[in-house]
Amino acid sequence: MTTFNKSNVNPMFKNKFSSDIFELKYKHEGCETWEQLARVLVEDVCGNLRKGEEPLMRKEERKELQQYITDLKFVPGGRYIYYAGRERRFYNNCFLLGAEEDTREDWANLSWKAESCLMTGGGIGVDYSTYRGSGRPLTGSGGEASGPIPKMEMINAIGANVIQGGSRRSAMYASLNWQHSDAERFLSAKNWHDMQVGSTGYTFKQIKEQDFNFRAPLDMTNISLNYDTDWLMNYWKTGDVGDIFRKNVKQALTTAEPGFSFNFMENEKDTLRNACTEVTSADDSDVCNLGSVNVGNIGSLQELARVVELGTKFLICGTLRAELPYAKVHAVREKNRRLGLGLMGMHDWLIKRGERYEVTPELHKWLAVYKGVSDDISKKFADELSISRPVANRAIAPTGSISILAGSSSGIEPIFAVAYKRRYLTGSTKWKYQYVVDASAKELIDVDGINPDKIESALDLAEDYERRIKFQADVQDYVDMSISSTINLPAWGSKLNNEDTVHDFTETLASYAHRLRGFTVYPDGCRGGQPLSVVPYSEAITKLGTEFDEHVETHDICEITNSGGVCGV
């Protein structure tokens, strides 16, 4: 066990997890420090680091941008950071896929596109709504269609066998229209709570809690139902959300999935989404292009405006420099040039000001600058470079790894807890964990003497889920694509999440649906291998910076299943 000591070469990292993320995922020859990586990344994306390329941004702006990245005020998406200084330039985090026609050729081509995208290191989101329902006739063979779910499983299997870009597990998403004839089947497609593993007497959830690598249905894939204008108009006309929506809520409160994708009015055709659902499009083979402004590290509206300006320019440069897996992705990118400029550290921003988790009048001002500057600069800079203007500029990603790197709260999420254990796999088979105290919370505790029990967290807000939903809706007013946000709830069957919760939650979510683009919940303990667990602050503070082995008994499970995960190692 070792204790974390802030490195002189990377003084911006706030804790051991930040340092570990850099050391394990991003550090490589030529980018041994975060400052070096920032310089190389900016020059590669916006400068003339490589022979024969003209710089896309002025030298003074590149230098300023490097400093903002070094100071963790602007953090490009994980694929940008990973490929900084490397031979390839697979900068895009995700690709949005679908079959334009329900034909054998289009669906076979989808498998090829999925594999091509995954092998670059990018995740995929696939909408299966054009796929005919199970039992429908196949005119060519005289047989019956198997429906979209078996195709989802095929794509899921591709993801399970591709280590993205040689560095990470596949990120995948599947969606289906709420009126599809297989919507009922889709609702229970990932109900691991009840799905039995053969004749073992165990559910998939029980086995995955002990052996995270054990294969389960759609285990690589997050799923959501798409709700369109037909659903919204029926709800407004009748006040009835419909059986599918009610069942969707019940399943989400129980197992977390399916989530909800809302595509209303002018956004109705934007059914394609990336793996974390924040980037939306109507075009097959569209691509996401992500970077986040860390508002918790920014001191003024003037500084915010400058970081947004340079971050927007950086992402536009990325649309010219990023390599792509096949020709259609290039054509769609050139047409749409989507930018996913996001925000993170928002709850840090509120905590430092002693505010509750809500969009305050001051935060509205910051969000207006974020929206206004990105819209203005994206047009001006695209015109300056004589390229097509971006059709959309803002999407708020979950910022998983990069928020750990920055020591900030992720996306627009409230901090998970003041203190928690973060559980993770090493070598794909061995569980370890570390104790973590949220960086912003710790600053308030150490500097301002605030009682840790008085700091609001995601689990505290489980008792006031409408405030979480309203917060997302208020921020969505400033975002022209979508927001990846997940409401943490207590475990199903608890006092705050049970059969009595379903009706009120359904009505509350439906009342905000017209202001949202997507929505998910995560009940505590709903998945095997849950990464975060709340611990008392007094326990965590004594164990910071140390790494522990977690001893998980898998022998009995291995004997029963005789396959998969650590059992097969």
N, C-alpha and C positions, 0 to 999 in steps of 0.2 A: 504494500500500500504506500502510495506517495501522496504528498500534500502539494496542492497547486501553489506555485509562486509565479506572480506576474512576470513574464519575460521582458527583458530590456528590448528585445528585437520586435516583440509584438505587444506593446504596452496597452493597446486599445482593447484587448480581450479582457472581459470582466471576470471570467471564471474558467474552471478547468474544462467544462463542456465546450465553451467557445474555442479554447485552444485545441481541444481534441478534434473538433470538427475540421479545423484548418489543417492540423497535422495529418489526419487520417484520410480526408476527402480531397483536399485542394492543393496542399503543398507538393511541389515537385521541383526538379532541377531547373534553375533559373527563376523560380518563384519560391524561394526559401522563407521569405517573410511576407506578411500581409501587404506591407508597403511596396515591396517589389512586385507582387502580384497585381496590385492596383495599377502600377505604372505600365507593366507589360500588357495588361488587359486593355487599357484605354488606347495605348499606341496600336495594338493589334486591331481593335474595332474601329477606331476613329482617326488613327494616324497613318504613318507610312512605315511601320515596322518591317514590312515585307517589301522586297525589291519590286519595283514596277508599279506600286500603288501610290496614288496621290492622297494626301491627308484630306479627311472629310470635315474636320473641325480645326479651327485656328489653334496654334501652339499654346497661346495663353489660356484658352478655354480648356484644352486638354490637361494642362497642368493644374488648373483649378478643379477640374473634375476628378483627377487623380487624388487630390487632397480630400475631397468630399468622400470618395470611396475609402481612402485610408482611415478617415475619421468615422467611418460607418454611418454617414449621413445619407448616402445613397448606396444601395447594395444591389448590384445586378443579380438576375436570376442564377440559380445554381449551375446551369449549363454554361453560362458565360464564365463563371468563376472556375469551373472545372477545366475548361478548354483554354484558359488564358496561357499563352505561350506554347501551346501544343501545336502539332502539325495540322490537325484537323480543326475545323471551326463549326462544330455542331452546337450552335448557341441556343437553339430553340428547345424550350422545356417540353412542349407537347404539340400534338397534331390532332386535327379534328377530321374525322372520317365518317363516311356513310356510303351507301349504295344508292346511286341516283335512280336506278331502275331495278325492279324485282326480277332479275334474270340470273341464270347460272353464271354467266360471264362476269357480271358485276360483283356478285358475292364471292366468287373465286378470286377476283382481283382485290377484293377487300382484304383477304388473308395475306396476300402479297404486300399490299400497302402497309398493313399493320406491322408485319415483320420488318419491313424496310425502315419504318419510322422508329420502332423500338430499338433497332440495332444502332441507331445514332445516339442513343441515350435519352431520347424524348419519349414521354408518355403518349398515350392515345386516348381519345374519347370517341365512341362510336354510337350513332343513333341507328336503331334497328327497326324503326317504324315502317319503313317501306317493305320489309320482309313479310310475306303473306303468313297468315295465322296457321297454326297446326290443324291438320285435317282438311285444309283447302286443297282442291284438285290441282294436280300438275298436268297441264294439257299435253306436254310432250310425251311423258311416260305413262300417263294414265294412273299414276300413283297419287299419294297424298303428301303434302308438305309437312315437314317436321316442326315448323315454326321457328321463331327467332332464338329461343333459349339454347337449343343445341349449337347454333352458330356462335352464340356468345361463349359457350363452353369451349368451342374450337379456338376462338381468338384468345380466350383465357389461357388455354394450354400453350399457345404460342408464347404468350407473355411469361408463363411459368418457366419456359425453357430458354428465354433470352435474358441474359444479364446485360442490362442496358448500357451500351457504350463500354462494356467490359467493367462496369464499376458499380452498378446498383440494380435492385430489383425493379421489375417493370411496374409502372404506374398506369392504371387502366380504368376506364369508365364506360358504362353502357346505359343507354336510355331507351325508353319506349313510350309511345303516345298512350295517354290514359284511355282512349277509345279503341285501342287495338284489341282484337279478339283474344289475345293471349295475356292481357293485362292482369287478370286474376292469377294466372300461373306465375307471372313475373313478380307479383307481390311477395310470394313465398319462396322465390328462387334462392335466397340466401338465409332462410330461416334455420340457422344452425342450432338454435335452441331445441327444436323439435325433430330435426332430421337425424335418423338413426344411421350409424355406421354398420351396414350389413346386419348381422345377427349378434353383434357384440354386446348390445344392451347399453352402449354409450352413445351419446349425441356427438355431433361434430364439435360443438362448443366445448364439451367436456374434454375431448381428446386434444383439441388445439390449445387449451389452457396449459396442458403439460408438454405438448409437442407442437410448437408453433409452426413448424415446417410441414406438418401432416396436411396432405392435400384435401381440400374441401371444395364443394361446388362454388364456382366463381370467386375463389379466394384471392385472386389477383385484382379483382374488378369491383369498383364501387358502382352502385346502380341507382337510378332515379326514374320516376315516371314524369313525362312531360305533360303539363296542363296548358291548354291553349285558350283562345278567345271564346270558343264554344263553351268551355267549362265556366269561365268567368261570367259570361253573359247569363248562363243558366243560374249560376249562384246569385247574381244580382237580381234576377227576375223572380226567383222562387225562394231565395233564402236557404236553399238546400244544397249542401256541398256534394251530395251523391255518395253512393255506397263505396265506389272505388277510392275516393278521397278519404272517407272515414277509415276504411281498411288500411290505407296507406299510413295514416297517422298511427293507428294501433300497431302496425308492424314496425314503424320507425321508433316509437316509444319503447318497444320491446327489444328490437335487435339492431336499431340504427338505420336499417335499409329496408325498402328503397327510400331515397331522399325525394325531394320535390324540385322539379324544373318548371319555371313559369315563363311562358312565351306568349305575351299578350299584345294585341293591337299591332303597332308598327314593328314589334319584335317577334311576331308570331313565327316567321320563317327561320329564326335563329335557333334551330333545334340542335345544332351540332355544338358540342362543348368539349373542352379539354378535360384531362383526367381529374382536375380539382374543381371543375365546373365554372371558373370565373371568366374564361374567354368564350365568347359565343359567336356563331356565324351561321349563315345559310349555305355556305360553299364547302363542298367536299374538298379535303386536302388543304384547308386553311391551317394556319400555324399560329402558335402563341409566342410572344416575344416579351419577356418579363424583366422588370426591375422595380425595386421598391424604395420609396423615400422614407427614411426612418425619422418620423416626426418627433419621437422622444428624444433625439439627439440634436434637434434644431432649435435655435434660441429665439428667432424672431420671424415675423412675416416676410421681411425683406430677404432673409437667408432662405426661407422656404421657397420663395419665388425663384431664386437663383438655382437652388438644387433641382427644383422641378424643371426649369429651363434646360439645364445641362443633362439631366436624366432623360428628358424627352429627346434631346439631340442624340444622346448615346444610343437609345433604342432605334432611332431612325437609321443611324449608322449600321446598326446590327442587321437591318433589313437589306443592306447592300453587301455586307461582308459574310453573313452566315451561310454555310454550306447546307444543302437540302438533299433529301434522299431520292427524289424523282422529279420529272419535268413538271407534272401538274402542280406540285407544291410550289414550285418556282413561279408558275404562271398566276396562281391564286394570290401568292404573296405580293407579286408586283401589282396586281389589281387592287388588293385591299390594304396592304401594308399596315396591318393592325399593330398597335402598340399596347402593351399591357403595363402601363406605369401604375404602380400600386402604392399603398401606404402600409407601414408597419410601425410598431411602437406606439400605437394610438392610446392604449390604456396606460402606458408609461407616462405619456403626455398628460393625461387626466390625473393620475396619481400624484405627479409632481406638483400639480396645482390644487391638490386637495379636493378634487371633484369626484362625484359619483360617475358611474358608467352610463353616461348619457351625452347626447350631442348638445353641448352648451352653446350659448351665443358666441363665445370666443371661438369654439371649435368650428362653428358654421363659417366664420371668417376665414379660418385656415383652409377649410374644405373649398371655399369659393376661390381662393388663390390657386389651390391645386388644380381645380377644374379650368379656371380661366386662363392660366399661364400655359398649361399643357395644350389646350385647344389652339391658342394663339401661336405658340412656338412651333407646333407640329406643321401648321400651314406654311408659316414663313420659312422654316428650315427646308421643308420639302421643295418649296418653290426655288429657294436658293440653290439646291442641288439639282433642280430640273427633273424631279421624279414625281410620281403620283402622290397625292396627299393621303395620309392615313384615314380610313373610314371610321376608325374608333381609336381612342387614345388611352383609356383608363380601365383597368381591371384589378381587383384587389385579391391577390393570391394568398394562400395560407402561410407562406414564408416559413416552412418548417425548419429546414437546415440553416437557412441564412439568418433567421431570427435567433437561433441558438448561437451562431457565429457572432452576431451583433450584441448578444446578451439583452435582447429586447423582447417585449411581448409580440406575439405573432399577428400579422395582419391587423384586422380590427378587433381581434378577440380580447376579452379580458384575460388577465393572467390566470392560468389554470388554478394555482394555489400559491400562497405565500411560501410554503415549503412542500417539497414532494420528492419521491424517489423516481428517477428516470431509469427505466429498464431497457436494455438493448442486447442485441446478439453480436457476438464476435466469432469470426470464422464460420458464420451461418448456423452454428450448432450450440454454442455455449452462452448462457445467459450471464450478464453482469449488470450491476446497477451502481448508480451514484446518487448521493443526496444533493439536492439543489435548493437554494433559496433564490427566489425571483430577484433579479438585480435591482429593479426599481423599488421593490418592497424593502430590500435590505438597506438601500440608501435612506429611505424614509425612517426606518427603524434606527439605523446607526447615527444619522445626522440630525434628524428632527425628533427623535425619541418617541415615535409613534408606536402604539401598541400593535403588535402583529395581528392580534385578533380583530382589530378595527379596519383592516385593509380588505376591501372588497375583492372577491375572486369569482371565477366562473361557477364554482360549486355553490357559493353563497347566492349567486343570481339564479340558481335553479328554483328558488322559492319565488322568484319574480321574473318568470320567463317572458312575460309580455315586454318588459323593459329591454331584454335582449333582442327580441324581434323588432321592436320599435327602433332601437339603435341601428340595426342593420338597414331598416327601411329608410331612416333619415340619412345615412351615409350613401345609400343607393341613389339618392337624388343627385349626387355629384359624380356618379360613375356611369359611363356610357356603355359598358358591357356588364359584367356581373361581379359579385363578391363571393368568395369562398369563406363561409363562416359556419361553425358548428356549435350548436347549443349543448353544453354539457348538462346532463340530468342525472338524478340518482338512479340506481338500478330499478328495473321493472319489478313491481311487487312491493316497493317501498312506500312510505307514507306520502311522498311527493310525486310518485310516478306509479299509477295503478289504474285499474279499470275506471275509477271515478275521475281520473285526470283526462281521459281520452276526449270526452265531450267538450270540456272547456278549452283544451288545447286546440282541438279541431276548429272551434269557432274563432278563437283568437288568431290562429294562423290564417284562416280564410279571410278574415277581415283586413289583414295586411297584405294579402297575396298580390294585389294589384300594384303594390309599391316595391315588390321584391322580384328578383330574377331567378333565385334559387334558394334552397333551404335544406338544412340537415340537422339532425340531433344525434347525440351520442350518449346513451344511457350507460352509467358506470358498470363495468364488468360485462358488457355485451359481446365482447370479442375475446378469444383466447390470445394470450400474449400482450395484454394491455400494457402500454409503455409507461404510463404515469399513474402514480398512486400518492394520495395526500398523506403527509406525515406531520406530526407536531413540529412547530418551529424550534422548540427547545431540543428536540431530538436531532433535527437536521443540522443545526448550527454547530454541533459538536463533531459532526462527521463530514463537513464540507471538504471537497478536494481529494477524497479517497475513493478508490474503486473496489468494489466488493464482488466476489463470485456469488452467484445465486445457485443454490443447490436444489434443483428440481427433480423429483423422483419420476422417472419415465419408464422404469423397468416393467411395471405391470401393464401399462398401456402398450408398450412395445410387444409384449407377449401376446396381447390380445389382437393387435392390428397386424403385426409382423410386416410392416411396410411404412414407407414415407418418413420424412423428417429425420430426426436424430436416430430413429429406429433403423434406418437404412444406411447409416454411416458406419 
